């Protein structure tokens, strides 16, 4: 089989990693780069009402903007991220980031919804550079610190997703929704110049597989690695719940009795950041063999968060607390998932990342389109019931599969 041909490279990877280390400043730079890249596919969340008005798209179907982006993100995961095991990481990162800048400019100047959808779909596909950066950070870090580094860099991803709402809300109120994407293009260009000066060009043993075989090997990973399938399903469920709340949240907050501005709605992302930062220790816990326990506790918090958020009609403070709990839980499970699966096949880390994140993208797309439809027909209570059901399913799945994965989680 194609993957077994690479087993002779595993020892070389492990030897390389045993001597690898990463400075805190480099990890922070990669975290910021990840956050900026992934934020581009979430800027639209608090802008759905503005995009609906500008391009004459019904509220019941405006969630398609997020769904298209996530579908293209999934395609990028399958087609682009595995190249990290095949091409020079540094060149791959720069190439994708430069192309995403061009796509952002196209979105910012889009004269019609067709051009907008083409541009935003391209942004979605190229934003997968985030996962190339995560896999690259994992390669640079030693086994003893991998959970901590992955936790730090992945925190940048989640914080980028959440701050995207604050960023886009403020800029939309100041200069319209187009200014969001044009400003992001400028900031991405600055980040590219920083990475060009700081990012080390590390040589590592590359895959000997051809590109078609490399893509086929991603599918083989699903068949061969049980822990990938289990942790992938958990990712699908937690990010479905994550997307359910963040896609539909703008709708009740922008409507009476609250009628909040884009800036105020975007500020709720700050509450989510607090939750994501609180989960930063999840990687350290995984390094100590507590990944399964961390997952269970986080999933219980995820389920509880929906009960708190359902009280939005009584208090916005309840919504803030619920958002903090939800993002803490999602980030803790996400970091733990990646920390565990990265131990499986060091020689195929980019492909493992791609395979795992496909589940994430499917979950995000599903949550986006489902939440706006549920809100249109059943309101915020329907959204909370949907989110709680998905979260309960995730907790049940974890409990059923616990005995199958607890030994791997203790590594």
C-alpha positions in Angstrom: 0.0 0.0 0.0 1.1 3.6 -0.6 1.3 4.6 3.0 3.3 1.6 4.0 6.1 2.7 1.6 6.7 5.6 3.9 7.2 3.7 7.1 11.0 3.7 6.5 10.9 7.5 6.8 9.2 7.5 10.2 12.4 7.0 12.2 14.0 9.9 10.3 11.0 12.2 11.2 11.1 11.2 14.9 14.9 11.9 15.0 14.4 15.3 13.4 11.6 16.2 15.8 13.5 15.1 18.9 16.0 17.9 18.2 13.4 20.4 17.2 12.3 23.4 19.2 10.3 26.5 18.7 10.7 29.9 20.3 7.6 31.5 21.9 7.8 34.4 19.6 7.8 32.2 16.5 4.8 30.3 17.8 3.0 33.5 18.5 3.8 34.8 14.9 2.4 31.6 13.5 -0.7 31.8 15.7 -1.4 35.4 14.5 -0.8 34.4 10.9 -3.3 31.5 11.3 -5.9 33.8 12.9 -5.6 36.3 10.1 -5.9 33.7 7.4 -8.9 31.9 8.8 -10.7 35.1 9.8 -11.3 35.8 6.1 -13.9 33.0 5.9 -15.8 34.3 8.9 -16.0 38.0 8.2 -19.3 37.5 6.6 -21.1 36.1 9.7 -22.1 39.5 11.2 -22.6 40.9 7.7 -25.3 38.5 6.6 -28.0 41.1 6.9 -25.9 43.7 4.9 -25.0 41.1 2.2 -28.7 40.0 2.0 -29.7 43.6 1.4 -26.9 44.5 -1.0 -27.3 41.4 -3.2 -31.0 40.8 -2.7 -30.7 37.4 -1.0 -33.5 36.2 1.3 -32.7 35.8 5.0 -33.8 32.2 4.9 -31.0 31.3 2.4 -28.3 33.9 3.2 -26.5 31.2 5.2 -25.4 29.8 1.8 -22.6 32.4 1.8 -21.0 30.6 4.8 -21.9 27.2 3.4 -20.2 27.9 0.0 -17.1 29.1 1.8 -16.9 26.1 4.0 -17.4 23.7 1.1 -14.5 25.3 -0.7 -12.5 25.2 2.5 -13.1 21.4 2.5 -11.9 21.2 -1.1 -8.8 23.1 -0.1 -8.2 20.8 2.7 -8.3 17.8 0.4 -6.4 19.3 -2.5 -3.9 21.8 -1.0 -3.1 20.9 2.6 -1.6 17.5 1.7 1.0 19.3 -0.4 2.7 20.1 2.9 4.0 16.5 2.8 5.1 17.0 -0.8 6.4 20.5 -1.3 8.5 23.0 0.6 6.4 24.3 3.5 7.7 27.9 3.3 7.0 28.3 -0.5 3.6 26.7 -0.1 2.6 29.1 2.7 3.8 32.2 0.8 2.1 31.1 -2.4 -1.3 30.5 -0.8 -1.2 33.8 1.2 -0.4 35.9 -1.9 -3.2 34.3 -3.8 -5.7 34.9 -1.0 -4.8 38.6 -1.0 -5.8 38.7 -4.7 -9.1 36.9 -3.9 -9.9 39.3 -1.1 -9.5 42.3 -3.4 -11.9 40.6 -5.9 -14.5 40.2 -3.1 -14.0 43.8 -1.9 -14.8 45.1 -5.4 -17.4 42.5 -6.4 -20.0 44.3 -8.6 -22.5 41.4 -8.4 -23.4 38.4 -6.3 -21.9 36.1 -8.9 -18.5 37.7 -8.7 -18.8 37.9 -4.9 -19.6 34.1 -4.6 -16.6 33.3 -6.9 -14.3 35.5 -4.8 -15.5 34.2 -1.5 -15.3 30.6 -2.7 -11.7 31.2 -3.7 -10.9 32.8 -0.3 -12.4 29.7 1.4 -10.2 27.3 -0.6 -7.0 29.3 0.0 -7.7 29.9 3.7 -6.5 26.4 4.3 -3.1 27.8 4.5 -4.0 28.0 8.2 -3.8 24.2 8.5 -0.5 24.1 6.6 0.8 26.6 9.3 -0.5 24.3 12.1 1.2 21.2 10.6 4.4 23.2 10.0 4.4 24.4 13.7 3.9 20.8 14.8 6.8 19.7 12.6 9.1 22.3 14.2 8.2 21.4 17.8 9.6 18.6 19.8 7.3 15.7 21.0 7.4 17.0 24.6 6.1 20.4 23.7 3.9 19.5 20.7 0.6 19.7 22.6 1.5 23.2 24.0 2.6 24.5 20.6 -0.4 23.1 18.8 -2.6 24.5 21.5 -1.0 28.0 21.2 -1.2 28.1 17.4 -4.7 26.6 17.3 -5.8 29.2 19.8 -4.7 31.8 17.2 -7.1 30.0 14.7 -10.1 30.1 17.1 -9.4 33.7 18.2 -9.1 34.7 14.6 -12.5 33.2 13.9 -14.0 35.0 16.8 -12.3 38.4 16.4 -13.3 38.3 12.7 -16.8 39.3 13.9 -15.6 42.2 15.9 -13.3 43.4 13.1 -15.9 43.1 10.4 -18.6 44.7 12.6 -16.6 47.8 13.4 -15.3 48.3 9.8 -18.8 47.8 8.3 -20.2 50.5 10.5 -17.3 52.8 9.5 -17.0 52.1 5.8 -19.4 49.4 4.6 -18.9 45.7 4.3 -16.5 46.0 1.3 -13.9 47.8 3.5 -13.6 44.6 5.6 -12.2 42.5 2.8 -10.0 45.3 1.4 -8.5 46.0 4.8 -7.9 42.4 5.4 -6.0 42.2 2.1 -3.7 45.0 3.2 -3.1 43.3 6.6 -2.4 40.0 5.0 0.3 41.6 2.8 2.0 42.9 5.9 1.9 39.5 7.5 3.4 37.9 4.3 6.4 40.3 4.6 6.9 39.4 8.2 6.8 35.7 7.6 9.2 36.1 4.7 11.8 37.5 7.1 11.1 35.3 10.1 9.9 31.9 8.8 12.7 29.3 8.8 13.2 27.2 5.7 13.5 23.8 7.4 14.4 20.8 5.3 12.6 17.6 6.2 12.0 14.2 4.6 9.3 14.7 2.0 6.9 12.1 0.8 8.1 10.0 -2.1 4.5 9.7 -3.4 3.2 11.4 -6.5 0.5 14.0 -6.1 -2.4 11.7 -7.1 -1.1 9.0 -4.8 -0.7 11.6 -2.1 -4.4 12.6 -2.4 -5.4 8.9 -2.4 -3.4 8.4 0.8 -5.6 10.9 2.6 -8.5 8.6 1.9 -6.5 5.6 3.1 -5.8 7.4 6.4 -9.6 7.4 7.1 -9.7 3.6 6.5 -6.5 2.8 8.5 -6.6 5.1 11.5 -9.5 4.5 13.9 -8.5 7.4 16.1 -8.7 9.8 13.1 -12.3 8.6 12.4 -13.4 9.0 16.0 -11.8 12.4 16.6 -13.0 13.5 13.2 -16.6 12.8 14.0 -16.2 14.7 17.3 -14.8 17.6 15.2 -17.7 17.5 12.9 -20.2 17.6 15.8 -18.5 20.4 17.8 -18.0 22.6 14.8 -21.6 22.0 13.7 -22.6 23.4 17.2 -20.1 26.2 16.9 -21.4 27.3 13.5 -25.0 27.0 14.6 -24.6 29.7 17.1 -22.2 32.0 15.3 -24.1 32.0 12.0 -27.5 32.8 13.4 -26.5 35.0 16.3 -26.6 38.2 14.1 -30.3 37.7 13.3 -31.8 38.0 16.8 -29.3 40.7 17.9 -29.9 42.9 14.8 -33.7 42.6 15.2 -36.0 44.2 17.8 -36.0 44.5 20.8 -32.1 44.7 20.7 -31.5 46.1 17.1 -27.7 46.2 17.8 -25.2 47.7 15.4 -22.7 45.6 13.5 -20.0 46.8 15.9 -22.0 45.7 19.0 -22.8 42.4 17.4 -19.2 41.9 16.5 -18.2 42.6 20.1 -19.7 39.3 21.1 -16.7 37.7 19.5 -14.6 39.1 22.4 -16.6 36.9 24.7 -15.7 34.0 22.6 -12.0 34.9 22.7 -12.2 34.8 26.5 -13.5 31.2 26.2 -10.8 30.2 23.7 -8.0 31.6 25.8 -9.4 29.8 28.8 -9.0 26.5 26.9 -5.3 27.2 26.1 -4.2 24.6 28.7 -6.0 21.8 26.8 -2.8 21.1 24.8 -0.7 20.8 28.0 -3.3 18.4 29.5 -3.1 16.3 26.4 0.7 16.2 26.8 0.1 14.8 30.3 -2.2 12.0 29.0 -5.4 13.7 30.1 -6.9 14.1 26.6 -9.9 11.9 27.2 -10.9 13.5 30.5 -10.5 17.0 29.0 -12.7 16.0 26.1 -15.5 14.7 28.4 -15.6 17.7 30.6 -15.5 20.1 27.6 -18.4 18.3 26.0 -20.5 18.6 29.1 -19.8 22.3 29.2 -20.8 22.5 25.5 -24.1 21.0 26.2 -24.7 23.3 29.2 -23.8 26.4 27.2 -27.0 26.0 25.1 -29.2 26.2 28.2 -27.6 29.4 29.2 -27.8 30.9 25.7 -31.5 30.1 25.5 -32.1 32.8 28.1 -31.2 35.6 25.6 -34.7 37.1 25.8 -34.1 37.7 29.6 -30.5 38.9 29.6 -27.7 39.5 27.1 -25.3 38.7 30.0 -26.6 35.1 29.8 -25.8 35.0 26.1 -22.2 36.3 26.9 -21.7 33.6 29.5 -23.1 30.9 27.2 -20.8 32.0 24.4 -17.8 31.9 26.7 -18.7 28.3 27.7 -19.3 27.2 24.1 -16.0 28.5 22.8 -14.0 27.2 25.8 -15.5 23.7 25.1 -15.0 23.7 21.4 -11.4 24.9 21.6 -10.5 22.4 24.3 -11.9 19.5 22.3 -10.3 20.8 19.0 -6.8 21.2 20.5 -7.0 17.8 22.2 -8.1 16.2 19.0 -5.2 17.5 17.1 -2.7 16.7 19.9 -3.8 13.1 19.8 -3.9 12.5 16.0 -0.5 14.2 15.4 1.1 11.3 17.3 -0.2 8.7 14.9 1.9 9.2 11.8 4.6 11.9 12.0 5.6 11.3 8.4 2.0 12.2 7.2 1.2 15.1 9.5 -0.1 17.5 6.7 -2.4 14.7 5.4 -3.6 13.9 8.9 -4.4 17.6 9.3 -6.3 17.7 6.0 -8.2 14.6 6.8 -9.2 15.8 10.3 -10.2 19.3 9.2 -12.5 18.0 6.4 -14.7 16.9 9.3 -14.5 20.4 10.7 -15.5 22.0 7.4 -18.4 19.7 6.9 -19.7 20.5 10.4 -19.3 24.2 9.9 -21.1 24.1 6.6 -23.9 22.0 8.0 -24.4 24.2 11.0 -24.4 27.4 8.9 -27.2 26.4 6.5 -29.2 24.6 9.2 -29.2 27.4 11.7 -30.5 30.2 9.5 -33.3 27.9 8.3 -34.2 26.9 11.8 -34.2 30.5 13.0 -36.5 31.5 10.2 -39.0 28.9 11.2 -38.6 28.4 14.9 -36.7 31.4 16.2 -33.8 31.5 18.7 -35.3 28.7 20.9 -35.3 26.4 17.9 -31.6 27.3 17.2 -30.7 26.5 20.9 -32.6 23.2 20.7 -30.8 22.2 17.5 -27.4 23.1 19.1 -28.1 21.2 22.3 -29.2 18.2 20.3 -25.9 18.2 18.3 -23.9 18.7 21.5 -25.7 15.9 23.3 -24.9 13.6 20.3 -21.2 14.5 20.6 -21.2 13.7 24.3 -22.9 10.4 23.7 -20.5 9.5 20.8 -17.5 10.3 23.1 -18.8 8.1 25.8 -19.5 5.2 23.5 -16.0 5.3 21.9 -14.1 6.1 25.1 -12.9 2.5 25.6 -11.6 2.4 22.0 -9.4 5.4 22.3 -8.4 6.0 25.9 -5.0 4.2 25.5 -4.1 6.5 22.6 -5.3 9.5 24.5 -2.8 8.7 27.3 0.3 8.8 25.0 
